[in-house]
Amino acid sequence: MGLQYTPASISGFITGMYVVLTPLCAAVLLRVRIGGRVWVGAGIAAVGLAILGLNGLSIGFGEAVTVTSALIYAIHIVGLSAWSDAREALGLATVQLAVTAVVGVIAAVIDDGSIVLPTTGFDWLAILYMAVVSGAVAMVVQSWAQAHLAPSRAAVTMATEPAWAALFSIVFLHESLTWRMAVGGGLMLLAMITVESGPPPKDPTRPTLSAPTGPV
């Protein structure tokens, strides 16, 4: 919905705010202590978001919806970091995809009154790619990876997504590289680096990942 009103490049940068929002959500939901570095990063991200999305004294509908999606995604990462298990990654991903499918069908029916199928081969190919690669494969890989990686390392890797979104939107969608996109996006990337470049905090949600005391 947000992408209907926001260019893909700006949407990608705003979505990247989940990297800053994730530790904030962890502090609220899991009582994880927030350091000064996170607050600095959050402030930088807020300035970057303002440059990217502010239209006068208000944020557009598309930007507001995309920020909401970033918050929901941050909560998802927090939950996945707390409950993901490498042995159950496939099952966990399957449940998440099933719930996503149900919610998607309900949203489609509410929006259009019925399910409208694509009419061109390109549309079917796009749906197939997003369902298999961006959906199923990405969900399984993320569920498995977050059971092996510290949340901070996972967030650093995932933080490259906005840069790729901007690059692909410029190359494939022929969007122009504006000063707002460059400055605002640069500040948001700086915020992500600021938040995640410090020493990883101890994760109280994963007590089983401590160093083994006996022989391996």
Secondary structure by P-SEA (a helix, b strand, c coil): cccccccaaaaaaaaaccccaaaaaaaaaccccccaaaaaaaaaaaaaaaacccccccccaaaaaaaaaaaaaaaaaaaaaacccccaaaaaaaaaaaaaaaaaaaaaaaaccbbbbbccaaaaaaaaaaaccccaaaaaaaaaaaacccaaaaaaaacaaaaaaaaaaaacccccccaaaaaaaaaaaaaaaaaccccccccccccccccccccc
